[in-house]
Amino acid sequence: MPRSDDLTDPFGLSAVALMVVDGDGLVEYWTAAAQGLLGYPAADVLGRPATSLLSDGSAEPGLGRGRFTGDRHVSLRHRSGHPVRLALRVRDLTGRHGRGGRLVAACAARGLDLWELREAAVHGLLDHSPIGVAVLDTEVRCQWVNDLLLRMEGLAPDGGLSPPPPVPGGRMVPMAAVERQARQVLASGESLRSIEHIAPSGKDGTTRSQLPARLRLRTSFPVRDPSGATLGVCQTAVDFADQDRARQRLLLVSEASELIGTTLDLDRTVAELAEFLVPRVADFAAVDLLDDVRAANELAVRQRPPSGQAGLYRAAHLSIRADHPEVVVPVGASTKYPARSPQSTCLLFGRTVRTAVTPSTPWLTEDPLRRAPFVDIGVHSHVAVPLRARGATAGVVTLLRWENPEPFDDDDLLLVEELCARAAVCVDNARRFAREHGAALALQTSLLPPALPQHMAVDVAYRYLPADAEAGVGGDWFDVIPLSGARVALVVGDVVGHGIHAAASMGRLRAAVQTLADMDLPPEEVLGHLDDLVLRLAEEAEATTGGAAVTGATCVYAVYDPIARSLCVARAGHPSPGVSRLREPVGFLDVPPGPPLGLGGLPFESVDVDMEEGSVIALFTDGLIEAHGHDVDTGLERLCFALAHPDRPLEEMCDTMVRLALPDRPDDDVAFLLARTRSLSRDQVASWEIPATPSAVQEARREAVAQLMKWGLGHLVFTAELIVSELVTNAMRHASGPIGLRLIHARTLTCEVSDASNTSPRMRRAGPAEEGGRGLFLVAQIAQRWGTRYTATGKTIWTELPLPDVTPSAAGDVAAA
């Protein structure tokens, strides 16, 4: 094997021996390389006839006075006496005064032979071998390309090794595949190989499945100079017909695994199957699925698949013809096949059925709806393949050929069976996902409030938008909880994660919030108890399900008091509520962020904010402001725009918010709650300070009765008088400090007695011999609801008595009456 050094240009100046012979045939110049080649120092040869160097002393043309110029082999005598076989390249020189001479370049004859052999091999490789070659510079401009690669890329060759022909504007003809891989090599600096599946093309340029498929091996590698700097990229491409049908099937199956089942959407999955089969395998493909698949029901694993009479619907179809002349059932419609049809047999026995189609085919004569188009377009070959996965049948795939003259053969059946088997798994995955997603969505929807209660303190509107099917159902929730004293709690939360576990965890947290709200705890204490709950649930999940349940959550909890017109808010890792006031720009409350629920050990803080009547409070989850990847600032700007006019109807504001912030199906669940504040007038609230004297109880009853008569609630006088008497008496006996009595006329009649004690009353059943202990039990029996609310100065015991149903707008009229 010759070394790479032997294959360099033998006449390169670094290796060639040079001498100049004058017009008389005498050596005039002699180089050190010539001395190294023949052994003569310059003093021995200068001025002597060049022919004296010949081994046989003959007058060799080119060294004497002959007119020979060009390349030839000669034998020269080495100084030591042995002959040296050399190759000469001779060129005529013209000197001053017309004196002539010759420039003689000499090298070893073996070097020239190897160089000529390499050049012949290179040109043969480029011009006659089945390898396409292109050389591109670092700007990915084609500098060198042979005709074969031009033909591979669908370009007209220009008959030789040259840059591709120019197009108008001076640019080179583009070769997309060449340039794409060249850029990857330039970026990585490494060689790159790729195998491309080249779709066969007909004479008219259309793709035809009956033509032989081809594979193309494309190799690209960087071209570097001796210093290692990259000069460009050389690319080779080899096309070879794929005659091995097993390899072709493997290639198609591999390609199908990338193109079929790209999503968990059932409709898209079956459409991808049809798109892959046409035109690669068939001229027409139809996918019919069982009705249970569309309903996301469980498919029973049967010893024998369902018969052809089972409920089927057309899930997808595709034809090589745009007008679909063979289609007799639209997508989404129910379909039936005759009992002797290939589809019925396929479903009945769970195997592929191949039939030839003629006008007299028995099963086709029983189906005139399909017979007419089949005969018209010339269908000659028909295959029905079951969609079976995990032991259950999901449907049947129908394939037809009419333009492809070849009928389906055994190799085709093996291919379509493999393709349909893989597609069936994707279909079953999509069905299972749809069932799980539907179950999670149903669970989450059932755990959310079906309708928000009407309340005297606020008007509310909300939107809940579940995430798309790919993301899965999340754990967002919201709530409006009536509290004592005509107050209301507004809650929005978000459980980390998606799926049925997130939905179930959301339900547990929402139930816990309602329980804590009924205890009339301040917002920061509610979040503290929720934090403990999430920690406990996470520990349980870790021990039992490997952590599949609650792993964290965020929440914002606000309490609005329509009497004080104040809002108390605390949040745990959740966005701050937005507020739109009538006379101020839209803003967001400055609420201490607090840690997300589930971290444990960190405190929560709340803030109190004065609210004017008619303001709109917006509580929302982060999915609203982070939808579709836009930054949070953009989401907040859109939210502010939607809240810019608080006097508009709340439902209209919700629609605007959805339109601006969520133009498409959200990637994450979105829940937001809008509340317009109302206030109770002075006529709806009456309060008194009760002195700690025995006669004060009687005075409190008298004041309460008078106020009830003023409100037109005479039918409640007896009950209210009894409650006031009992609660004031208990405060005098068991508590200390100032005692307050307050009556609130809203959707219910609220009676509140406050004192400075932190001791909570406890209802018990008194024994037969006990004289006391029955008062609170009696209050609980006659009141609709009762409870204790702790304050900064003590506690408040409250009761509620029902009133006739009134709308919030009419409450003022009722109170004035």
C-alpha positions in Angstrom: 0.0 0.0 0.0 1.4 3.4 -0.9 1.6 6.0 1.8 -0.4 9.1 1.7 2.8 11.0 1.1 3.3 9.1 -2.1 0.0 10.3 -3.5 0.8 14.0 -3.4 1.4 15.9 -6.6 4.9 14.7 -7.7 5.6 18.0 -9.3 4.9 20.0 -6.2 7.7 22.5 -5.6 8.5 21.0 -2.2 9.6 17.7 -3.8 10.4 18.3 -7.5 14.0 18.4 -8.8 14.5 21.4 -11.1 17.2 22.3 -13.7 17.4 24.7 -16.5 19.0 23.7 -19.8 20.1 26.5 -22.2 19.6 26.6 -25.9 22.9 24.7 -26.4 21.8 21.8 -24.2 24.0 22.8 -21.3 22.9 22.7 -17.7 22.6 26.3 -16.6 20.8 25.9 -13.2 20.7 23.0 -10.7 18.7 22.7 -7.5 19.5 21.0 -4.2 16.5 18.7 -4.9 18.2 17.6 -8.1 21.4 16.9 -6.2 19.4 14.8 -3.7 17.7 12.8 -6.5 20.9 12.1 -8.7 23.7 12.7 -6.3 25.6 15.3 -8.4 26.6 18.6 -6.8 26.0 21.7 -8.8 29.7 22.1 -9.7 29.8 18.7 -11.4 26.9 19.4 -13.8 26.7 23.2 -14.5 28.0 23.9 -17.9 28.0 20.3 -19.0 25.6 18.8 -21.6 22.4 17.6 -20.0 22.6 14.4 -22.1 25.6 13.4 -20.0 23.2 12.6 -17.3 21.6 9.8 -19.3 22.5 6.4 -18.2 23.1 5.2 -21.8 24.5 8.5 -23.1 21.9 8.8 -25.8 20.4 12.1 -26.9 17.1 12.0 -25.0 14.6 14.5 -26.3 14.0 17.2 -23.8 17.6 17.2 -22.5 19.3 18.0 -25.7 18.3 20.3 -28.5 15.1 18.6 -29.6 11.8 20.4 -29.4 10.1 18.0 -27.1 8.0 19.4 -24.3 5.6 17.5 -22.0 5.8 14.5 -19.6 7.8 11.3 -20.2 9.8 8.7 -18.4 13.6 8.6 -18.8 16.6 6.7 -17.2 19.3 9.0 -15.8 22.6 7.9 -14.3 23.1 8.4 -10.5 26.6 9.7 -9.5 27.2 6.3 -7.9 26.7 4.7 -11.3 23.3 3.0 -11.1 20.4 4.1 -13.3 17.5 6.0 -11.8 14.1 5.8 -13.5 12.6 9.3 -13.5 9.6 11.1 -14.9 10.3 14.4 -16.6 8.1 17.4 -17.3 9.7 19.8 -19.8 8.6 23.3 -20.7 10.2 25.7 -23.2 11.7 29.0 -21.8 12.2 32.3 -23.7 15.1 34.4 -22.5 16.6 37.8 -23.4 17.7 38.4 -26.9 15.6 35.5 -28.0 17.8 33.0 -26.3 15.8 29.9 -25.5 16.1 27.1 -23.0 14.1 24.5 -21.1 12.8 24.1 -17.6 13.1 20.4 -16.6 11.3 19.1 -13.6 12.1 15.6 -12.5 10.6 13.2 -10.0 10.6 9.5 -9.3 8.7 7.6 -12.0 6.8 5.6 -9.3 5.4 8.8 -7.8 4.0 10.0 -11.1 2.5 6.5 -11.8 0.7 6.5 -8.4 -0.5 10.1 -8.8 -1.9 9.3 -12.3 -3.6 6.2 -10.9 -5.2 8.3 -8.0 -6.4 10.9 -10.4 -7.9 8.3 -12.7 -9.6 6.6 -9.7 -11.0 9.9 -8.4 -12.4 10.9 -11.8 -13.9 7.4 -12.2 -15.4 7.6 -8.7 -17.0 10.9 -9.5 -18.1 10.3 -13.1 -18.9 6.6 -13.3 -19.6 5.2 -9.8 -23.1 5.3 -8.2 -22.0 7.9 -5.7 -23.2 11.4 -5.7 -20.5 13.9 -4.5 -20.7 17.6 -3.6 -18.3 20.0 -1.9 -19.7 23.0 -0.1 -17.8 25.9 1.5 -18.3 27.2 5.0 -21.1 29.4 3.8 -22.9 26.2 2.6 -22.5 27.3 -1.1 -22.0 24.4 -3.4 -18.5 24.6 -5.1 -18.2 21.2 -6.6 -20.9 18.6 -7.5 -21.1 15.7 -9.9 -23.9 15.0 -12.3 -25.2 12.0 -10.3 -25.9 14.0 -7.2 -27.7 16.7 -9.3 -29.9 13.9 -10.7 -30.5 12.6 -7.2 -31.7 16.0 -6.1 -34.0 16.4 -9.1 -31.7 18.9 -10.9 -30.5 18.9 -14.5 -26.9 17.8 -14.8 -24.5 20.0 -16.8 -22.1 17.3 -17.9 -19.2 17.3 -15.6 -17.8 18.1 -12.2 -18.7 21.7 -11.5 -20.9 23.9 -9.3 -24.6 23.4 -10.0 -26.1 25.6 -12.7 -27.0 29.1 -11.7 -30.5 30.4 -11.5 -31.7 34.0 -12.2 -30.1 36.3 -9.7 -26.7 34.5 -9.6 -27.6 32.1 -6.8 -26.8 28.4 -7.1 -29.5 25.9 -7.6 -30.6 24.8 -4.1 -30.2 21.3 -2.8 -32.1 21.3 0.4 -31.1 17.9 1.7 -27.4 18.5 0.9 -27.4 21.9 2.6 -29.4 20.8 5.7 -26.9 18.0 6.6 -23.9 20.2 5.7 -25.0 22.8 8.2 -25.2 20.1 10.9 -21.6 19.0 10.1 -20.3 22.6 10.2 -22.0 23.2 13.5 -20.8 20.0 15.2 -17.4 19.5 13.4 -18.1 15.8 13.2 -19.0 13.4 10.4 -22.6 12.6 10.0 -24.5 9.7 8.4 -28.2 9.5 7.7 -30.5 7.1 5.9 -33.4 8.6 4.0 -36.5 6.9 2.8 -37.1 8.3 -0.7 -40.8 8.1 -1.6 -41.2 6.8 -5.2 -42.5 9.2 -7.8 -44.4 8.6 -10.9 -43.7 10.1 -14.3 -46.0 13.0 -13.5 -44.3 13.7 -10.2 -47.1 12.1 -8.1 -46.2 9.6 -5.4 -47.1 6.1 -6.3 -47.0 3.1 -4.0 -46.5 0.5 -6.7 -43.0 1.9 -7.7 -40.0 0.4 -5.9 -39.0 2.2 -2.7 -35.5 3.5 -2.4 -33.1 4.2 0.5 -30.5 6.8 0.4 -27.3 6.8 2.5 -26.0 10.3 2.9 -22.6 10.9 4.5 -21.1 14.3 5.2 -17.7 15.1 6.7 -15.7 18.3 7.2 -12.8 19.2 4.8 -9.8 20.7 6.6 -6.5 22.1 5.5 -3.2 20.9 7.0 -3.5 23.2 9.9 -6.9 21.8 10.8 -9.0 24.7 9.8 -12.4 23.8 8.3 -12.6 24.7 4.6 -16.0 23.2 3.9 -18.0 20.0 3.8 -17.9 17.0 1.5 -21.0 15.0 1.0 -21.6 11.7 -0.6 -25.0 10.1 -1.3 -25.8 6.6 -2.5 -29.2 5.5 -3.7 -30.0 1.8 -3.9 -33.3 0.1 -4.6 -34.6 -1.8 -1.6 -35.3 -5.2 -3.0 -35.4 -6.8 0.4 -39.1 -6.8 1.3 -38.4 -7.6 4.9 -36.1 -4.6 5.2 -38.6 -2.5 3.5 -41.3 -3.6 5.9 -39.0 -2.8 8.8 -38.3 0.6 7.5 -42.0 1.4 7.0 -42.8 0.1 10.5 -40.0 2.2 12.0 -41.4 5.2 10.2 -44.9 4.4 11.3 -43.8 4.4 14.9 -42.8 8.0 14.5 -45.9 9.2 12.5 -48.7 7.3 14.2 -49.8 8.0 17.7 -48.0 11.3 18.1 -50.8 12.5 20.4 -53.3 10.9 22.8 -56.2 12.2 20.7 -58.3 9.4 19.3 -59.4 11.1 16.2 -55.9 12.3 15.3 -54.5 8.8 15.9 -56.8 7.1 13.4 -56.3 9.9 10.9 -52.5 9.4 11.2 -53.0 5.7 10.4 -55.0 6.5 7.3 -52.5 9.1 6.2 -49.6 6.6 6.5 -51.3 3.8 4.6 -52.3 6.1 1.7 -50.5 6.0 -0.7 -47.7 4.0 0.7 -49.7 0.8 0.9 -53.2 1.4 -0.6 -55.1 3.7 -2.7 -57.8 4.0 -0.1 -58.0 3.4 3.7 -60.9 3.5 6.1 -60.8 3.0 9.8 -64.1 1.9 11.5 -64.1 1.7 15.3 -66.5 0.1 17.7 -69.0 2.5 19.4 -67.5 1.5 22.8 -64.2 3.1 21.7 -65.8 6.4 21.0 -67.6 6.3 24.3 -64.2 5.5 26.0 -65.8 2.3 27.5 -63.8 -0.7 28.6 -63.3 -3.2 25.8 -64.0 -6.7 27.0 -61.3 -9.2 26.2 -63.2 -11.9 24.4 -62.3 -15.3 23.1 -64.0 -14.2 19.9 -64.0 -10.6 18.7 -67.4 -8.9 18.1 -69.3 -9.7 14.9 -69.7 -7.4 12.0 -73.1 -6.5 13.3 -71.5 -4.7 16.3 -72.0 -1.0 16.4 -69.3 0.7 14.2 -68.7 4.2 13.2 -66.4 5.7 10.6 -63.4 7.2 12.5 -61.3 8.2 9.5 -60.7 7.6 5.8 -58.4 8.8 3.1 -58.1 8.4 -0.7 -55.5 9.2 -3.3 -58.4 11.0 -5.1 -59.5 14.3 -3.7 -63.2 13.7 -4.5 -63.2 10.4 -2.5 -65.5 8.5 -5.0 -65.3 5.3 -3.0 -66.6 6.8 0.2 -70.2 5.8 1.1 -70.1 6.7 4.9 -69.0 10.1 6.2 -66.6 10.4 9.1 -68.4 10.2 12.4 -71.4 8.3 11.0 -72.5 4.8 11.9 -71.7 2.1 9.4 -72.7 -1.5 8.8 -71.3 -4.3 6.6 -73.1 -7.4 5.1 -72.8 -10.6 7.1 -70.5 -12.2 4.4 -68.3 -9.1 3.9 -64.6 -9.2 4.7 -65.1 -6.7 7.5 -67.7 -8.9 9.3 -65.5 -12.0 8.9 -62.5 -10.0 10.1 -64.3 -8.8 13.2 -65.8 -12.2 13.9 -62.6 -14.3 13.7 -60.0 -11.5 14.5 -57.9 -12.2 11.4 -57.0 -10.4 8.2 -59.2 -11.1 5.1 -58.0 -10.5 1.6 -60.4 -10.8 -1.4 -60.3 -10.0 -5.1 -63.0 -7.6 -6.2 -65.1 -8.1 -9.3 -68.7 -7.0 -10.2 -69.9 -10.5 -9.3 -68.1 -10.8 -5.9 -70.8 -12.4 -3.7 -70.6 -10.1 -0.6 -70.4 -7.0 -2.8 -73.7 -7.9 -4.6 -75.3 -7.9 -1.1 -74.1 -4.3 -0.6 -75.3 -2.2 -3.6 -74.2 1.0 -1.8 -70.6 0.0 -2.1 -70.8 -2.0 -5.3 -71.5 0.9 -7.5 -68.5 3.1 -6.7 -66.2 0.0 -6.5 -67.2 -1.0 -10.0 -67.0 2.6 -11.3 -63.4 3.3 -10.2 -62.2 -0.3 -10.8 -61.3 -1.6 -7.4 -59.6 -4.9 -7.8 -58.1 -5.8 -4.5 -59.6 -5.5 -1.0 -58.2 -6.2 2.5 -59.8 -6.0 5.9 -57.5 -5.9 8.9 -58.6 -6.1 12.6 -57.4 -3.4 15.1 -56.6 -5.6 18.1 -54.6 -4.7 21.1 -54.2 -6.2 24.6 -56.6 -9.0 23.6 -59.5 -6.8 22.6 -60.7 -5.7 19.2 -61.2 -1.9 18.7 -62.3 -1.9 15.0 -61.4 -2.8 11.5 -59.2 -1.2 8.8 -60.3 -1.4 5.1 -57.7 -1.1 2.3 -58.5 -0.8 -1.5 -56.4 -0.8 -4.6 -57.5 0.3 -8.1 -54.8 2.6 -9.5 -52.1 0.4 -8.2 -52.3 -2.6 -10.7 -50.7 -5.1 -8.2 -53.1 -6.9 -5.9 -52.3 -7.1 -2.2 -49.8 -10.0 -1.8 -48.6 -11.9 1.3 -45.8 -9.4 2.0 -48.4 -6.6 1.9 -50.5 -8.5 4.4 -47.6 -8.9 6.8 -46.8 -5.2 6.5 -50.4 -3.9 7.1 -50.9 -6.4 10.0 -47.8 -5.0 11.7 -48.8 -1.5 11.1 -52.4 -2.0 12.3 -51.2 -3.9 15.4 -49.0 -0.9 16.3 -51.8 1.5 15.5 -54.2 -0.5 17.6 -52.0 0.0 20.7 -52.1 3.7 20.0 -55.8 3.7 19.6 -56.3 1.8 22.8 -53.9 4.2 24.6 -56.0 7.1 23.3 -59.2 5.4 24.4 -57.8 4.7 27.9 -56.5 8.2 28.2 -59.9 9.7 27.1 -61.6 7.5 29.7 -59.2 8.5 32.5 -59.4 12.2 31.4 -63.2 12.0 31.4 -63.3 10.4 34.8 -60.9 12.9 36.3 -62.9 15.8 34.7 -66.1 14.4 36.0 -64.6 13.9 39.4 -63.3 17.5 39.4 -66.5 19.0 38.1 -68.5 17.1 40.8 -66.2 18.4 43.5 -66.5 22.0 42.4 -69.5 24.0 43.4 -72.4 23.4 40.9 -73.6 27.0 41.4 -72.3 29.8 43.6 -74.7 31.0 46.3 -76.3 34.4 46.1 -75.0 36.7 48.8 -75.8 40.1 50.2 -72.1 41.0 50.4 -71.0 40.3 46.8 -72.2 39.6 43.3 -70.1 36.8 41.8 -69.2 35.3 38.4 -66.6 32.7 37.6 -65.1 30.6 34.9 -63.5 27.2 35.1 -61.6 26.0 32.0 -60.0 22.5 32.3 -56.7 21.9 30.6 -56.5 20.2 27.2 -56.5 16.5 27.0 -52.7 16.3 26.5 -52.0 18.1 29.8 -54.7 16.3 31.8 -57.2 17.6 34.3 -55.6 19.7 37.1 -56.5 20.5 40.6 -57.8 24.1 40.4 -60.8 25.0 42.5 -62.8 28.0 43.7 -65.4 28.7 46.3 -67.7 31.3 47.8 -68.5 30.5 51.4 -71.1 32.5 53.5 -69.8 33.4 56.9 -71.4 34.8 60.0 -72.1 38.5 60.3 -73.1 38.8 56.6 -69.5 38.3 55.6 -68.3 36.1 52.8 -65.1 34.1 52.1 -63.7 34.0 48.6 -61.3 31.1 47.8 -59.2 30.1 44.8 -56.6 27.3 45.0 -54.5 25.1 42.8 -53.1 21.6 43.5 -49.8 20.7 42.0 -50.0 18.2 39.2 -52.6 16.8 36.9 -54.9 13.8 36.6 -57.4 12.0 38.8 -55.1 12.2 41.9 -54.9 16.0 41.6 -58.7 16.2 41.2 -59.3 14.0 44.3 -56.8 16.0 46.3 -58.5 19.2 45.3 -61.8 17.9 46.6 -60.2 17.1 50.0 -58.7 20.5 50.3 -61.9 22.3 49.3 -63.8 20.3 51.9 -61.2 21.3 54.5 -61.4 24.9 53.5 -65.2 24.9 54.0 -64.8 23.3 57.4 -62.2 25.8 58.5 -64.3 28.6 57.2 -67.3 27.4 59.3 -65.0 27.8 62.3 -64.7 31.5 61.5 -60.9 31.4 61.6 -58.8 34.4 60.2 -57.4 33.8 56.7 -53.8 33.3 57.9 -55.0 30.6 60.4 -57.0 28.9 57.7 -53.9 28.6 55.5 -51.9 27.4 58.4 -54.3 24.5 59.1 -54.4 23.8 55.3 -50.6 23.6 55.3 -50.7 21.0 58.1 -53.3 19.0 56.2 -51.3 19.0 52.9 -48.2 17.8 54.9 -50.2 15.0 56.5 -51.7 13.9 53.2 -48.3 13.9 51.5 -47.0 11.7 54.3 -49.9 9.3 53.9 -49.4 9.2 50.1 -45.7 8.5 50.5 -46.5 5.6 52.8 -49.3 4.1 50.8 -49.2 5.1 47.1 -45.7 6.2 46.6 -46.5 9.9 46.6 -49.2 9.9 44.0 -51.6 12.1 46.0 -51.1 15.7 47.2 -47.6 17.0 46.8 -48.3 20.7 47.2 -50.8 23.4 46.5 -51.3 27.1 46.4 -54.3 29.1 47.7 -55.6 32.6 48.3 -58.2 33.1 51.0 -60.1 36.4 51.4 -62.9 37.5 53.7 -65.1 40.5 52.8 -67.1 42.3 55.4 -69.9 44.3 53.9 -70.6 46.2 57.1 -67.0 47.4 57.6 -66.4 47.4 53.9 -63.0 45.7 54.4 -61.2 42.8 52.8 -58.8 40.6 54.8 -56.6 38.5 52.5 -53.8 35.9 52.9 -52.1 33.8 50.3 -49.9 30.7 50.1 -47.7 30.8 47.1 -50.6 32.1 45.0 -50.9 35.2 42.8 -52.3 38.2 44.6 -55.9 39.2 43.8 -56.6 42.0 41.4 -58.8 44.9 42.3 -60.7 47.2 40.0 -62.0 50.3 41.7 -64.5 52.8 40.3 -62.1 55.8 40.5 -58.7 54.2 40.5 -56.6 52.1 38.0 -56.7 48.4 38.1 -54.1 47.0 40.6 -53.0 44.0 42.6 -53.2 43.8 46.3 -49.9 43.9 48.2 -50.3 40.6 50.1 -47.3 38.9 51.7 -46.7 35.9 49.4 -46.4 33.1 52.0 -45.0 29.7 51.1 -46.9 27.2 49.1 -49.0 24.7 51.1 -47.1 21.6 52.0 -43.7 23.1 53.0 -44.6 23.3 56.7 -43.3 25.4 59.6 -43.5 28.8 57.9 -46.1 31.4 59.0 -48.7 33.2 56.9 -49.7 36.8 57.0 -52.9 38.7 56.1 -53.6 42.3 55.2 -56.8 44.3 55.6 -57.8 46.5 52.7 -60.7 49.1 52.6 -63.1 48.4 49.8 -65.5 50.9 48.3 -68.9 49.5 47.2 -68.9 48.4 43.5 -65.2 47.4 43.4 -64.4 44.1 41.6 -62.1 41.6 43.2 -60.5 39.0 40.9 -59.0 35.8 42.3 -57.4 33.5 39.8 -55.0 30.6 39.3 -51.6 31.0 37.6 -52.9 29.2 34.4 -54.7 32.5 33.5 -51.6 34.6 33.4 -49.1 32.0 32.1 -51.3 30.5 29.3 -49.4 29.3 26.2 -46.0 30.2 27.5 -46.3 34.0 27.4 -44.6 35.8 30.2 -46.4 36.7 33.4 -46.3 40.4 32.7 -48.2 40.0 29.5 -50.8 37.9 31.3 -51.2 40.5 34.0 -51.6 43.3 31.4 -54.4 41.3 29.7 -56.0 40.7 33.0 -55.9 44.4 33.9 -57.5 45.3 30.5 -60.3 42.8 31.1 -60.9 44.4 34.6 -60.7 48.0 33.4 -64.4 48.8 33.6 -65.8 47.5 37.0 -69.2 48.8 36.2 -69.7 46.3 33.4 -71.7 43.1 34.1 -69.5 40.4 35.7 -70.4 37.8 33.1 -69.2 40.2 30.3 -66.0 40.8 32.1 -65.5 37.0 32.4 -66.0 36.6 28.7 -63.6 39.4 27.9 -61.0 37.7 30.2 -61.3 34.4 28.4 -61.1 36.0 25.0 -58.0 38.1 25.8 -56.0 35.8 28.1 -57.1 32.4 26.8 -57.6 32.6 23.0 -57.0 28.8 22.7 -57.5 25.7 24.9 -55.3 26.3 28.0 -52.3 24.1 28.7 -53.1 24.2 32.4 -56.4 24.4 34.3 -57.7 27.9 34.7 -60.1 29.0 37.5 -61.0 32.6 38.2 -63.6 34.3 40.4 -64.9 37.8 40.1 -66.7 39.4 43.0 -68.3 42.9 43.0 -68.6 44.2 46.5 -71.8 45.4 48.1 -72.4 47.0 51.5 -75.1 46.9 54.0 -76.8 50.2 54.8 -77.1 51.6 58.4 -80.8 50.7 58.3 -79.8 47.0 58.0 -77.6 46.9 61.1 -78.5 47.7 64.7 -76.1 47.5 67.7 -76.1 48.2 71.4 -73.7 48.1 74.3 -75.2 46.1 77.2 -74.2 47.1 80.8 -73.5 44.3 83.2 -76.6 44.8 85.3 -79.5 42.4 85.8 -82.0 44.8 84.3 -79.9 45.0 81.1 -81.2 41.7 79.9 -84.8 43.0 79.9 -83.7 46.2 78.2 -81.8 44.2 75.5 -84.9 42.2 74.7 -87.0 45.4 74.5 -84.5 47.1 72.1 -84.3 43.9 69.9 -88.1 43.6 69.7 -88.5 47.2 68.7 -85.9 46.9 66.0 -87.6 43.7 64.6 -90.9 45.5 64.5 -89.3 48.4 62.6 -88.0 45.9 60.0 -91.4 44.2 59.7 -90.2 41.0 61.3 -92.9 40.6 63.9 -93.2 36.9 63.2 -89.7 36.5 64.6 -90.1 38.5 67.7 -90.7 35.5 70.1 -87.8 33.5 68.8 -85.4 36.4 68.6 -86.4 37.6 72.1 -85.6 34.2 73.5 -82.2 34.0 71.7 -81.2 37.5 72.9 -82.2 36.8 76.4 -80.3 33.6 76.6 -77.1 34.8 74.9 -76.9 38.1 76.9 -77.6 36.2 80.2 -74.8 33.7 79.4 -72.4 36.5 78.7 -73.2 38.2 82.0 -72.8 35.0 83.9 -69.8 33.4 82.3 -67.8 36.2 80.5 -66.3 39.5 81.4 -65.8 42.9 79.9 -68.1 44.9 77.7 -71.0 43.1 76.2 -72.3 44.0 72.7 -75.5 43.1 70.9 -75.9 43.4 67.2 -78.7 42.6 64.8 -78.1 42.3 61.1 -81.0 42.2 58.6 -79.7 40.6 55.4 -80.6 37.3 53.7 -81.1 36.0 57.3 -81.6 37.7 60.6 -78.3 37.5 62.5 -78.1 38.0 66.2 -74.6 38.5 67.7 -73.6 38.9 71.3 -69.9 39.8 71.9 -67.9 39.8 75.1 -64.2 40.0 76.2 -63.8 36.3 77.1 -62.0 33.7 75.0 -63.8 30.8 76.5 -66.1 29.1 74.0 -69.5 28.0 75.1 -70.2 24.3 74.7 -73.6 22.8 74.1 -74.5 19.9 76.3 -77.6 18.0 77.2 -78.6 18.8 80.8 -79.5 16.0 83.2 -83.0 15.6 84.7 -82.0 17.0 88.1 -79.9 19.9 86.7 -81.5 23.4 86.8 -79.2 25.0 84.2 -77.4 24.0 81.0 -80.4 24.0 78.7 -80.2 27.5 77.3 -77.6 27.0 74.5 -79.3 23.7 73.6 -82.6 25.5 73.2 -80.9 28.2 71.1 -79.4 25.6 68.8 -82.8 24.0 68.3 -84.6 27.2 67.3 -81.8 28.9 65.2 -81.0 27.9 61.7 -77.3 28.1 62.4 -75.1 29.2 65.3 -71.5 29.4 66.2 -68.6 31.3 67.8 -66.2 33.7 66.2 -63.1 34.8 67.9 -61.9 38.4 67.6 -58.9 40.4 68.8 -60.8 41.5 71.9 -62.7 38.3 72.8 -65.4 36.3 71.0 -68.8 36.7 69.4 -71.6 34.2 69.6 -73.9 34.4 66.6 -77.2 32.9 65.5 -79.1 33.0 62.2 -82.8 32.9 61.7 -84.3 32.3 58.2 -86.1 35.0 56.4 -88.4 34.7 53.3 -86.3 34.4 50.1 -85.3 37.8 48.8 -82.9 38.8 46.1 -79.8 40.9 47.0 -81.2 43.9 45.2 -84.5 43.7 47.2 -82.9 43.3 50.6 -82.7 47.1 51.1 -86.4 47.4 50.4 -87.2 44.7 52.9 -85.0 46.3 55.5 -86.6 49.7 54.9 -90.0 48.2 55.2 
